[in-house]
């Protein structure tokens, strides 16, 4: 990122924020009634499938950059992936281009002339397809063209040197992240080498005519000492790397952001167990720098007005005083900005692009802001990939990026609830929604009868950032959550008492290597399932007392794979592995009674649910059920091509209806297997 080059509002919020949403004219709608019912009948009973329409509809975004008077914004989890051009003076979308590959755009950069905009995409899989694009901004009606690919699957950051050469970094492939260069004159993309064999993800790059700075660190599953924050300087003339990481950042998981500020380099870290840091380095002498502790766990998207540097953290905007080497939180008057994906400066105002789908123009002196909803400005709101699902009390909730869509089963209408982060999973208890909220957001709560907006009910250690499974313990009246720690490894088991607000967090209840990925409950005992960051096992199951906070017993299914999902029916605990194995444990006997390979139906992150005395499962491609006596598996709905972002989900309501995705549409399944 270079400051010199680059300088959505949730559609309706329930309760106390309804007035604001109404004032902004925000709404969402679903089908007036369930549509396209289909029935299947045969020897296995009857199954009715009802299409309830798109699960989550919103213009979601993951990047932005100011070029002249236009903010260019990259989409997130939309199909097709696109860039929209938001003209700040008129508040209108004045252009759009669609990219041929990828599902999200996290990296945008412009050349020094403002003629070309470069974009890098995130992808579901690697391969020969391009992941780098260029858009000629002289004619916005032209389509962005592919210019090549870096060797990594995902492009995480881009920077254009003053001489026009593009530099890219990323990750997501088995190989270690390299520094990549695109030469517009030759049209070639080449690797300049892998500076750090301990790094697993490169998230930041900044280039000058002489030096390219490469910022990296660890990613999912714990990096250990070899995968912590690292900053390298690449000398373009002699083609060598030099390690220049500020010592104060070595304990953090990764370098998060880099930006050129005159003759200085701004550096930030992404933190886990500590606060993030911001350093100001001399470009020609990186050993000469000042560093200060920031506020929160992230610091990203630098811009400057005078000697004040503005950037985003989890809570909004911070200001870094270069003169005093100090950081303070900017006090704002206006709606929450949620997760911020772009911070730029224009006419002494700060432009913040919010993951909620809007651009805020902020007076940094007074904190006042003017908000423009991108949907109202002309950005097309389309179905996005879905995180988690929960159903009950007449509603189905579907989690997205910065939003939870609430579908009414009575009238088919849908309302978007603004929520920071992502609802990875959720449960409904007495009509109240409880979510496990990524990243590091803890448990959130929404009561549709209270008149209050969705809000955080309980926080937990920030390093325990990724809640993956949520269930209700009826015996102990507790919300239970299984969470993994992306950068530290291991995970934690959370309990929350809605009646008293009491909470507990048990870190690494399996061991300090296995990520905690699943939880199920029977008679007040929780069953926890884990696995390694890869698909591999051992996939240990731990029986755990959620009140006393102690292990009762454990068992190894010995299927050579980590756990994807757990569910209990009667005396049996069913487990689904990431390699498509199914196992059943007789809980009173503490014995493994069944194992089978169902990889033809499920592979990767699947889900299980108990419904009408039967265990149902879902994968990206199928809905299936298990015979409660023989454990034989049968397909309920095939070829679903579920539009999931972080693993498939299936849920049920009190009437025994199942809910999942077919494509990006929510479907209701009424299944009556023959006894």
C-alpha positions as CSV (number, residue, x, y, z in Angstrom):
1,X,0.0,0.0,0.0
2,X,1.2,3.5,-0.7
3,X,-0.6,6.5,0.8
4,X,0.5,8.8,-2.0
5,X,-1.3,6.5,-4.5
6,X,-4.4,5.5,-2.8
7,X,-5.7,8.0,-0.8
8,X,-22.7,-1.1,2.8
9,X,-24.6,-0.5,5.1
10,X,-26.7,-3.4,6.7
11,X,-30.1,-3.0,5.2
12,X,-32.1,-2.9,8.4
13,X,-31.2,-3.0,12.0
14,X,-33.8,-4.2,14.4
15,X,-35.0,-2.6,17.6
16,X,-33.4,0.6,18.8
17,X,-31.6,1.2,15.5
18,X,-34.7,0.9,13.3
19,X,-35.1,4.6,13.1
20,X,-31.7,5.1,11.7
21,X,-32.2,2.3,9.2
22,X,-35.5,3.8,8.2
23,X,-33.9,7.2,7.7
24,X,-31.4,5.6,5.4
25,X,-34.1,3.9,3.5
26,X,-32.7,0.5,4.1
27,X,-34.6,-2.7,3.6
28,X,-34.4,-6.3,2.5
29,X,-37.0,-8.6,1.3
30,X,-37.5,-12.2,0.6
31,X,-40.1,-14.2,-1.1
32,X,-43.7,-13.5,0.0
33,X,-44.1,-17.2,0.7
34,X,-42.2,-20.4,0.3
35,X,-41.6,-21.2,-3.4
36,X,-40.8,-24.1,-5.6
37,X,-41.8,-27.0,-3.4
38,X,-40.8,-30.4,-4.6
39,X,-41.6,-33.8,-3.1
40,X,-39.8,-37.1,-3.3
41,X,-41.6,-40.3,-2.5
42,X,-40.5,-43.9,-2.5
43,X,-39.4,-46.8,-0.5
44,X,-37.4,-44.5,1.9
45,X,-40.4,-42.4,2.8
46,X,-41.3,-38.9,1.7
47,X,-39.2,-35.7,1.5
48,X,-40.5,-32.2,0.6
49,X,-38.0,-29.5,-0.4
50,X,-39.1,-25.9,-0.3
51,X,-36.9,-23.1,-1.7
52,X,-37.1,-20.0,0.5
53,X,-35.0,-17.8,-1.7
54,X,-31.5,-16.3,-1.3
55,X,-30.2,-16.7,2.3
56,X,-28.2,-13.5,2.6
57,X,-28.5,-10.6,0.2
58,X,-26.1,-7.6,0.5
59,X,-23.4,-5.8,-1.3
60,X,-20.5,-7.2,0.8
61,X,-16.9,-5.9,0.4
62,X,-13.3,-6.6,1.4
63,X,-11.2,-3.8,0.0
64,X,-11.2,-0.2,-1.2
65,X,-8.9,2.5,-2.5
66,X,-9.2,6.1,-3.4
67,X,-8.0,7.3,-6.8
68,X,-8.8,10.9,-7.5
69,X,-12.4,11.4,-6.5
70,X,-13.4,7.8,-6.9
71,X,-13.3,5.0,-4.3
72,X,-12.8,1.7,-5.9
73,X,-14.3,-1.1,-3.9
74,X,-13.7,-4.9,-4.2
75,X,-16.5,-7.3,-3.4
76,X,-16.5,-10.2,-0.9
77,X,-18.2,-13.6,-1.3
78,X,-20.3,-12.4,-4.2
79,X,-20.6,-14.2,-7.5
80,X,-19.3,-12.9,-9.8
81,X,-16.5,-11.0,-8.0
82,X,-16.5,-7.4,-8.9
83,X,-15.1,-3.9,-8.4
84,X,-17.4,-0.9,-8.2
85,X,-16.5,2.7,-8.6
86,X,-18.0,5.1,-6.0
87,X,-17.8,8.8,-7.0
88,X,-17.5,10.7,-3.7
89,X,-18.7,14.1,-4.8
90,X,-22.0,12.8,-6.2
91,X,-22.4,9.7,-3.9
92,X,-23.1,7.5,-6.9
93,X,-21.7,4.3,-8.4
94,X,-20.3,5.4,-11.7
95,X,-18.7,2.1,-12.9
96,X,-18.3,-1.6,-12.4
97,X,-16.1,-4.4,-13.7
98,X,-16.4,-8.1,-13.2
99,X,-13.4,-10.4,-12.7
100,X,-13.3,-13.8,-14.3
101,X,-11.9,-15.8,-11.2
102,X,-12.0,-15.7,-7.4
103,X,-14.7,-15.1,-4.8
104,X,-13.3,-12.0,-3.1
105,X,-10.9,-9.1,-3.6
106,X,-8.7,-8.2,-0.7
107,X,-6.0,-6.4,-2.6
108,X,-6.2,-3.3,-4.7
109,X,-3.5,-0.9,-5.8
110,X,-3.2,2.0,-8.3
111,X,-0.2,3.2,-10.2
112,X,1.2,6.7,-9.6
113,X,-0.5,8.1,-12.6
114,X,-3.9,7.0,-11.5
115,X,-4.4,5.3,-14.9
116,X,-4.4,1.7,-13.9
117,X,-6.0,-0.1,-11.0
118,X,-4.6,-3.6,-10.0
119,X,-6.6,-6.2,-8.2
120,X,-5.8,-9.6,-6.6
121,X,-8.3,-12.2,-5.8
122,X,-8.9,-14.9,-3.2
123,X,-9.8,-18.3,-4.7
124,X,-11.2,-21.6,-3.5
125,X,-8.5,-23.5,-5.2
126,X,-5.2,-22.9,-6.9
127,X,-4.3,-23.7,-10.5
128,X,-3.4,-22.1,-13.8
129,X,-6.2,-19.5,-13.7
130,X,-5.2,-15.9,-13.3
131,X,-5.4,-14.2,-9.9
132,X,-4.1,-10.7,-10.9
133,X,-6.1,-8.2,-12.9
134,X,-5.7,-4.6,-14.3
135,X,-8.5,-2.1,-14.9
136,X,-7.9,0.9,-17.2
137,X,-9.5,3.7,-15.3
138,X,-9.5,6.0,-18.3
139,X,-12.6,4.2,-19.5
140,X,-14.6,2.7,-16.8
141,X,-16.9,0.9,-19.2
142,X,-14.0,-1.4,-20.2
143,X,-13.6,-4.7,-18.4
144,X,-10.6,-5.5,-16.1
145,X,-8.2,-7.8,-17.9
146,X,-6.2,-10.7,-16.4
147,X,-2.5,-10.1,-16.4
148,X,-1.2,-13.3,-14.9
149,X,-0.9,-15.1,-11.6
150,X,1.3,-15.4,-8.5
151,X,2.1,-18.9,-7.4
152,X,0.1,-18.7,-4.2
153,X,-3.6,-19.3,-4.4
154,X,-4.7,-16.0,-2.7
155,X,-3.4,-12.5,-3.3
156,X,-3.5,-10.6,0.0
157,X,-1.8,-7.3,-0.8
158,X,-0.4,-5.3,-3.8
159,X,1.8,-2.3,-4.1
160,X,2.9,-0.4,-7.2
161,X,6.4,1.2,-7.2
162,X,6.8,4.7,-8.7
163,X,8.3,3.1,-11.8
164,X,5.1,1.2,-12.4
165,X,6.2,-2.3,-11.4
166,X,3.6,-4.2,-9.4
167,X,4.5,-6.3,-6.4
168,X,2.2,-8.9,-4.9
169,X,2.1,-11.2,-1.8
170,X,-0.3,-13.8,-0.5
171,X,-0.7,-17.4,0.6
172,X,-3.1,-20.3,0.8
173,X,-0.9,-22.8,-1.1
174,X,1.3,-25.7,0.2
175,X,4.4,-23.6,-0.8
176,X,5.8,-20.8,1.4
177,X,4.8,-17.3,0.4
178,X,7.1,-15.5,-2.1
179,X,7.5,-11.9,-3.3
180,X,6.1,-11.5,-6.8
181,X,6.7,-8.9,-9.5
182,X,4.7,-7.9,-12.5
183,X,6.5,-5.9,-15.2
184,X,4.0,-4.0,-17.4
185,X,6.6,-3.6,-20.1
186,X,7.2,-7.4,-20.6
187,X,3.8,-8.6,-19.3
188,X,5.6,-11.2,-17.1
189,X,4.9,-12.2,-13.5
190,X,8.0,-13.6,-11.8
191,X,9.0,-14.8,-8.3
192,X,11.7,-12.8,-6.6
193,X,12.2,-15.5,-4.0
194,X,10.9,-16.8,-0.6
195,X,12.4,-14.6,2.1
196,X,11.2,-16.6,5.1
197,X,10.6,-20.3,5.1
198,X,8.9,-20.1,8.5
199,X,6.1,-17.8,7.3
200,X,2.8,-19.3,6.2
201,X,1.1,-16.1,5.0
202,X,2.3,-12.8,3.6
203,X,-0.2,-10.0,4.2
204,X,1.6,-6.8,3.4
205,X,3.8,-5.3,0.8
206,X,5.1,-1.7,0.0
207,X,7.4,-0.7,-2.8
208,X,9.8,2.2,-3.6
209,X,12.1,2.6,-6.6
210,X,14.9,0.9,-4.6
211,X,13.3,-1.4,-2.0
212,X,10.3,-3.7,-1.6
213,X,9.1,-4.4,1.9
214,X,7.6,-7.9,2.5
215,X,5.5,-8.4,5.7
216,X,4.4,-11.9,6.7
217,X,3.8,-14.3,9.6
218,X,1.5,-17.2,10.7
219,X,-2.0,-18.2,9.7
220,X,-4.5,-20.8,10.8
221,X,-3.5,-23.4,13.3
222,X,-0.6,-21.7,15.2
223,X,2.6,-20.6,13.6
224,X,4.9,-21.3,16.6
225,X,8.2,-19.4,17.0
226,X,9.1,-20.1,13.3
227,X,5.9,-18.5,12.0
228,X,5.7,-15.2,13.8
229,X,5.8,-11.6,12.5
230,X,8.6,-11.0,10.0
231,X,9.5,-8.0,7.9
232,X,12.0,-8.3,5.0
233,X,13.5,-5.6,2.8
234,X,14.2,-6.6,-0.8
235,X,17.0,-4.6,-2.5
236,X,15.8,-4.3,-6.1
237,X,19.3,-3.5,-7.4
238,X,21.2,-6.5,-5.9
239,X,18.2,-8.7,-5.5
240,X,18.7,-9.7,-1.9
241,X,16.5,-9.9,1.2
242,X,17.4,-8.4,4.6
243,X,15.4,-9.1,7.8
244,X,14.4,-5.8,9.3
245,X,11.6,-6.8,11.7
246,X,11.2,-4.4,14.7
247,X,12.1,-6.5,17.8
248,X,8.9,-5.2,19.5
249,X,6.8,-7.1,16.9
250,X,8.5,-10.4,17.1
251,X,6.0,-11.9,19.5
252,X,3.0,-11.0,17.3
253,X,1.6,-13.5,14.8
254,X,2.2,-11.4,11.7
255,X,2.9,-8.1,10.0
256,X,-0.5,-6.7,9.1
257,X,0.0,-3.5,7.1
258,X,2.8,-1.5,5.3
259,X,2.6,1.9,3.8
260,X,5.0,4.5,2.5
261,X,4.8,7.9,4.2
262,X,7.3,10.3,2.6
263,X,10.8,9.0,3.5
264,X,9.3,6.7,6.2
265,X,7.7,3.2,6.2
266,X,4.6,2.6,8.4
267,X,4.5,-0.9,9.8
268,X,1.8,-2.5,11.9
269,X,1.4,-6.0,13.4
270,X,-1.6,-8.2,13.9
271,X,-1.7,-9.3,17.5
272,X,-3.1,-12.2,19.4
273,X,-2.2,-12.3,23.1
274,X,-0.9,-8.8,23.2
275,X,-1.9,-5.4,21.7
276,X,-0.8,-4.7,18.1
277,X,2.0,-2.3,17.4
278,X,2.7,0.5,14.9
279,X,6.3,1.5,13.9
280,X,7.6,4.3,11.8
281,X,10.9,3.3,10.0
282,X,13.4,5.3,8.0
283,X,13.3,3.9,4.5
284,X,17.0,4.1,3.9
285,X,17.9,2.8,7.4
286,X,15.2,0.4,8.7
287,X,17.2,-0.1,12.0
288,X,16.2,3.5,12.8
289,X,12.6,3.5,13.9
290,X,10.1,4.5,16.5
291,X,7.4,2.1,17.7
292,X,4.4,2.4,19.9
293,X,1.7,0.0,21.2
294,X,-1.7,0.4,19.4
295,X,-5.2,-0.1,20.7
296,X,-6.7,-3.5,20.0
297,X,-5.5,-6.5,18.0
298,X,-5.3,-5.1,14.5
299,X,-4.0,-2.0,12.8
300,X,-4.6,-1.6,9.1
301,X,-5.4,0.8,6.2
302,X,-3.1,3.7,6.8
303,X,-3.8,7.2,5.5
304,X,-2.5,10.6,6.5
305,X,-3.5,14.2,6.9
306,X,-0.6,16.4,7.8
307,X,1.5,14.6,10.5
308,X,-1.6,12.6,11.7
309,X,-1.9,9.1,10.5
310,X,-5.4,7.5,10.6
311,X,-6.0,3.7,10.5
312,X,-8.6,1.1,11.4
313,X,-8.8,-1.2,14.4
314,X,-11.6,-3.4,15.6
315,X,-13.5,-0.5,17.3
316,X,-13.3,2.1,14.6
317,X,-10.6,4.6,13.7
318,X,-7.4,5.4,15.5
319,X,-5.0,8.4,15.0
320,X,-1.3,8.1,15.2
321,X,0.7,11.3,16.0
322,X,4.0,11.1,14.2
323,X,5.3,14.0,16.3
324,X,4.5,12.4,19.7
325,X,4.7,8.7,18.6
326,X,1.3,8.1,20.3
327,X,-2.0,6.5,19.3
328,X,-5.5,7.4,20.4
329,X,-9.0,6.2,19.5
330,X,-10.9,8.7,17.4
331,X,-14.2,9.6,19.0
332,X,-17.0,9.3,16.3
333,X,-20.6,10.4,16.3
334,X,-22.6,8.2,14.0
335,X,-23.3,4.6,13.3
336,X,-20.8,1.9,14.1
337,X,-18.3,1.4,11.2
338,X,-18.0,-2.4,11.9
339,X,-15.0,-3.9,10.1
340,X,-13.3,-1.3,8.1
341,X,-11.7,-2.3,4.7
342,X,-10.4,1.1,3.5
343,X,-9.2,4.3,5.0
344,X,-8.3,7.2,2.8
345,X,-8.0,11.0,3.0
346,X,-9.7,13.6,0.8
347,X,-10.1,17.3,1.4
348,X,-9.0,17.0,5.0
349,X,-11.7,14.4,5.6
350,X,-11.2,10.7,6.3
351,X,-13.1,8.2,4.1
352,X,-13.8,4.9,5.8
353,X,-15.2,2.0,3.8
354,X,-17.2,-0.2,6.1
355,X,-17.9,-3.9,5.8
356,X,-21.5,-3.0,6.6
357,X,-21.7,-1.7,3.0
358,X,-21.3,2.1,3.3
359,X,-18.7,4.8,2.9
360,X,-18.4,7.3,5.7
361,X,-16.9,10.8,5.2
362,X,-15.6,11.8,8.6
363,X,-14.4,15.1,10.0
364,X,-11.5,14.0,12.2
365,X,-11.7,17.1,14.3
366,X,-15.3,16.8,15.4
367,X,-15.9,13.1,14.7
368,X,-19.0,13.8,12.7
369,X,-19.7,11.7,9.6
370,X,-21.8,11.6,6.5
371,X,-22.8,8.1,5.4
372,X,-23.6,6.8,1.9
373,X,-25.1,3.4,1.6
374,X,-23.5,1.7,-1.4
375,X,-26.7,-0.2,-2.3
376,X,-28.6,3.1,-2.5
377,X,-25.7,4.6,-4.5
378,X,-26.2,1.9,-7.1
379,X,-24.1,-1.1,-6.1
380,X,-25.9,-4.3,-6.8
381,X,-26.9,-6.3,-3.7
382,X,-26.7,-10.0,-4.6
383,X,-26.6,-13.3,-2.7
384,X,-23.4,-13.8,-0.8
385,X,-21.8,-16.9,0.6
386,X,-23.2,-18.0,4.0
387,X,-21.5,-18.7,7.4
388,X,-23.9,-20.3,9.9
389,X,-27.6,-21.1,10.3
390,X,-30.1,-21.2,13.2
391,X,-33.9,-21.8,13.1
392,X,-36.7,-21.5,15.6
393,X,-39.5,-19.4,17.0
394,X,-40.8,-18.6,13.5
395,X,-37.5,-17.4,12.0
396,X,-34.4,-18.7,10.2
397,X,-31.2,-16.8,10.7
398,X,-28.3,-16.9,8.1
399,X,-25.0,-15.4,8.9
400,X,-22.9,-13.4,6.4
401,X,-20.2,-10.8,6.4
402,X,-21.2,-8.0,8.8
403,X,-24.8,-9.1,8.6
404,X,-27.3,-11.8,9.8
405,X,-30.4,-12.2,7.6
406,X,-33.6,-13.0,9.6
407,X,-36.1,-14.8,7.5
408,X,-39.8,-14.9,8.7
409,X,-41.4,-18.3,8.2
410,X,-44.8,-16.6,8.5
411,X,-44.6,-14.2,5.6
412,X,-41.4,-15.0,3.8
413,X,-39.9,-11.6,4.4
414,X,-36.2,-11.1,5.2
415,X,-34.5,-8.4,7.3
416,X,-30.8,-7.8,7.6
417,X,-29.4,-7.4,11.1
418,X,-26.1,-5.5,11.2
419,X,-23.5,-7.4,13.2
420,X,-19.8,-7.0,13.4
421,X,-17.8,-9.9,12.0
422,X,-19.3,-13.2,11.0
423,X,-21.8,-15.5,12.8
424,X,-20.0,-18.8,12.3
425,X,-22.7,-20.8,14.1
426,X,-25.8,-20.0,16.3
427,X,-28.5,-21.5,18.4
428,X,-32.0,-20.2,19.3
429,X,-33.1,-20.6,23.0
430,X,-36.7,-19.5,23.9
431,X,-36.8,-17.4,20.8
432,X,-33.5,-15.6,21.5
433,X,-30.6,-16.0,19.0
434,X,-27.1,-16.6,20.4
435,X,-24.2,-16.6,17.9
436,X,-20.5,-17.5,17.9
437,X,-19.1,-14.4,16.3
438,X,-15.8,-14.3,14.4
439,X,-13.2,-12.8,14.8
440,X,-12.6,-12.5,18.5
441,X,-16.2,-11.2,19.0
442,X,-17.4,-13.8,21.5
443,X,-21.1,-14.6,21.9
444,X,-23.7,-12.2,20.5
445,X,-27.4,-12.0,21.4
446,X,-30.5,-11.0,19.6
447,X,-34.0,-11.0,21.1
448,X,-36.6,-10.0,18.5
449,X,-39.1,-9.1,21.2
450,X,-36.8,-6.8,23.2
451,X,-36.6,-3.9,20.8
452,X,-32.8,-4.0,21.1
453,X,-30.3,-4.5,18.3
454,X,-28.1,-7.5,18.2
455,X,-25.2,-7.0,20.6
456,X,-22.3,-8.8,22.3
457,X,-23.5,-10.9,25.3
458,X,-20.1,-12.2,26.4
459,X,-16.5,-11.7,25.4
460,X,-13.7,-14.2,25.5
461,X,-9.9,-14.0,25.1
462,X,-9.1,-12.5,21.7
463,X,-6.7,-15.2,20.8
464,X,-9.6,-17.6,20.9
465,X,-10.9,-15.9,17.8
466,X,-12.8,-18.5,15.7
467,X,-16.0,-20.0,17.2
468,X,-17.1,-22.9,15.0
469,X,-19.9,-24.8,16.8
470,X,-22.7,-23.6,19.1
471,X,-25.3,-25.7,21.0
472,X,-27.6,-25.5,24.0
473,X,-27.2,-27.4,27.2
474,X,-30.7,-27.8,28.5
475,X,-29.7,-29.5,31.8
476,X,-27.3,-26.8,32.9
477,X,-29.0,-24.0,30.9
478,X,-25.8,-23.0,29.2
479,X,-24.9,-21.8,25.7
480,X,-21.8,-24.0,24.7
481,X,-19.3,-22.9,22.1
482,X,-16.3,-24.7,20.5
483,X,-13.7,-22.2,19.3
484,X,-10.3,-22.5,17.7
485,X,-7.3,-20.2,18.1
486,X,-6.1,-19.5,14.6
487,X,-2.6,-18.2,15.3
488,X,-1.8,-19.8,18.7
489,X,-3.0,-23.3,17.9
490,X,-5.4,-25.3,20.1
491,X,-8.7,-23.8,21.1
492,X,-11.2,-23.3,23.8
493,X,-14.5,-24.4,25.2
494,X,-16.9,-21.5,26.2
495,X,-19.9,-21.6,28.4
496,X,-22.4,-18.8,28.9
497,X,-25.4,-18.6,31.2
498,X,-28.1,-16.3,29.7
499,X,-29.9,-16.0,33.0
500,X,-27.0,-14.7,35.0
501,X,-24.5,-13.6,32.4
502,X,-21.8,-15.9,34.0
503,X,-19.3,-17.3,31.5
504,X,-16.3,-19.6,31.6
505,X,-13.5,-20.3,29.1
506,X,-11.5,-23.5,29.2
507,X,-8.4,-23.2,27.0
508,X,-7.0,-26.3,25.2
509,X,-9.4,-28.9,26.7
510,X,-8.1,-31.5,24.3
511,X,-4.4,-30.6,24.0
512,X,-2.4,-27.7,22.8
513,X,-2.2,-28.9,19.2
514,X,-5.7,-29.9,18.2
515,X,-8.0,-27.1,17.2
516,X,-11.4,-27.3,18.8
517,X,-14.1,-27.7,16.1
518,X,-17.2,-29.4,17.4
519,X,-19.3,-29.7,20.6
520,X,-22.4,-31.8,21.4
521,X,-24.4,-32.3,24.6
522,X,-26.1,-35.2,26.4
523,X,-27.5,-35.1,29.9
524,X,-25.4,-32.2,30.9
525,X,-22.1,-33.6,29.6
526,X,-20.4,-31.9,26.7
527,X,-18.5,-33.8,24.0
528,X,-15.7,-32.0,22.3
529,X,-14.1,-32.9,19.0
530,X,-10.8,-31.6,17.6
531,X,-8.3,-32.0,14.8
532,X,-5.1,-30.7,13.4
533,X,-5.0,-27.6,11.0
534,X,-4.7,-30.2,8.2
535,X,-7.3,-32.8,7.5
536,X,-5.4,-35.2,9.7
537,X,-6.3,-36.6,13.1
538,X,-6.2,-38.0,15.7
539,X,-9.6,-36.3,16.1
540,X,-9.9,-36.9,19.8
541,X,-13.3,-36.9,21.6
542,X,-13.3,-35.5,25.2
543,X,-16.2,-35.8,27.5
544,X,-16.3,-32.6,29.6
545,X,-18.2,-31.3,32.6
546,X,-19.2,-27.8,31.5
547,X,-20.0,-26.7,35.0
548,X,-17.0,-28.0,36.9
549,X,-14.7,-27.4,33.9
550,X,-13.0,-30.8,34.0
551,X,-12.4,-33.7,31.7
552,X,-14.4,-36.9,32.4
553,X,-13.0,-39.2,29.9
554,X,-11.7,-39.4,26.3
555,X,-11.6,-41.7,23.3
556,X,-9.7,-41.8,20.0
557,X,-11.9,-42.8,17.0
558,X,-8.7,-43.7,15.2
559,X,-9.9,-42.7,11.8
560,X,-6.8,-40.7,10.8
561,X,-8.7,-37.4,10.4
562,X,-9.8,-34.4,12.4
563,X,-13.4,-34.0,13.6
564,X,-15.8,-31.9,11.5
565,X,-19.0,-32.3,13.4
566,X,-20.7,-34.1,16.4
567,X,-24.3,-34.8,17.2
568,X,-26.1,-37.0,19.8
569,X,-29.2,-39.2,19.3
570,X,-30.3,-41.3,22.2
571,X,-27.3,-43.1,23.7
572,X,-25.1,-42.6,20.6
573,X,-22.6,-39.9,19.7
574,X,-22.2,-39.5,16.0
575,X,-18.9,-38.0,14.6
576,X,-18.1,-36.8,11.1
577,X,-14.5,-36.4,10.1
578,X,-12.9,-34.0,7.6
579,X,-11.9,-37.0,5.4
580,X,-15.5,-38.2,5.1
581,X,-15.5,-40.8,7.8
582,X,-18.5,-41.5,10.2
583,X,-18.2,-43.1,13.6
584,X,-20.7,-43.8,16.4
585,X,-19.8,-44.1,20.1
586,X,-22.1,-45.7,22.6
587,X,-21.8,-43.1,25.4
588,X,-22.9,-45.2,28.4
589,X,-20.5,-47.9,27.4
590,X,-17.8,-45.5,26.2
591,X,-17.3,-47.8,23.2
592,X,-16.9,-47.2,19.5
593,X,-19.7,-49.2,17.8
594,X,-19.6,-48.2,14.2
595,X,-17.2,-46.8,11.6
596,X,-17.7,-46.2,7.9
597,X,-16.4,-44.3,4.9
598,X,-19.0,-41.9,3.4
599,X,-16.5,-39.7,1.5
600,X,-18.6,-40.0,-1.6
601,X,-21.2,-37.9,0.3
602,X,-19.1,-35.7,2.5
603,X,-15.5,-34.4,2.5
604,X,-14.1,-31.4,4.3
605,X,-16.2,-29.4,6.8
606,X,-19.6,-31.0,7.1
607,X,-22.3,-30.7,9.8
608,X,-24.6,-33.0,11.8
609,X,-28.0,-32.4,13.5
610,X,-30.4,-34.6,15.4
611,X,-34.0,-34.3,14.1
612,X,-37.1,-36.4,14.6
613,X,-34.9,-39.1,16.3
614,X,-32.6,-39.3,13.3
615,X,-29.1,-37.8,12.7
616,X,-28.9,-35.8,9.5
617,X,-25.7,-34.6,7.9
618,X,-24.7,-32.0,5.2
619,X,-21.7,-31.4,3.1
620,X,-21.0,-28.9,0.2
621,X,-22.8,-31.4,-2.1
622,X,-25.3,-33.5,-0.2
623,X,-27.8,-33.8,2.6
624,X,-27.9,-37.3,4.1
625,X,-29.3,-39.2,7.1
626,X,-28.3,-42.2,9.1
627,X,-30.6,-45.1,10.1
628,X,-30.7,-45.0,13.9
629,X,-30.5,-48.8,14.1
630,X,-28.1,-49.9,11.3
631,X,-26.3,-46.6,10.8
632,X,-26.7,-47.0,7.1
633,X,-26.5,-43.7,5.3
634,X,-29.0,-42.5,2.7
635,X,-29.1,-39.4,0.5
636,X,-31.9,-36.9,1.2
637,X,-30.9,-34.2,-1.2
638,X,-28.1,-34.5,-3.8
639,X,-26.1,-32.0,-5.8
640,X,-26.8,-29.1,-3.5
641,X,-23.7,-27.1,-4.4
642,X,-24.1,-25.2,-1.2
643,X,-22.9,-21.6,-1.2
644,X,-21.1,-21.9,2.0
645,X,-18.1,-19.8,3.0
646,X,-16.5,-21.6,6.0
647,X,-18.1,-25.1,6.0
648,X,-21.6,-26.4,5.4
649,X,-24.4,-26.2,8.0
650,X,-27.7,-27.8,8.7
651,X,-30.2,-26.8,11.4
652,X,-33.8,-27.6,12.5
653,X,-36.7,-25.9,14.2
654,X,-39.1,-27.1,16.8
655,X,-41.5,-28.4,14.1
656,X,-38.8,-30.8,12.8
657,X,-38.1,-28.9,9.6
658,X,-34.5,-28.9,8.4
659,X,-32.8,-25.9,6.9
660,X,-29.7,-25.7,4.7
661,X,-28.5,-24.3,1.4
662,X,-29.0,-25.3,-2.2
663,X,-26.7,-23.0,-4.1
664,X,-27.0,-19.7,-2.3
665,X,-30.7,-20.2,-1.6
666,X,-32.1,-21.3,1.8
667,X,-34.1,-24.5,1.6
668,X,-36.5,-26.1,4.0
669,X,-36.6,-29.9,4.1
670,X,-39.5,-31.9,5.5
671,X,-38.2,-35.4,5.6
672,X,-40.2,-38.5,6.8
673,X,-38.1,-41.6,6.4
674,X,-39.9,-44.8,6.4
675,X,-39.6,-46.7,9.7
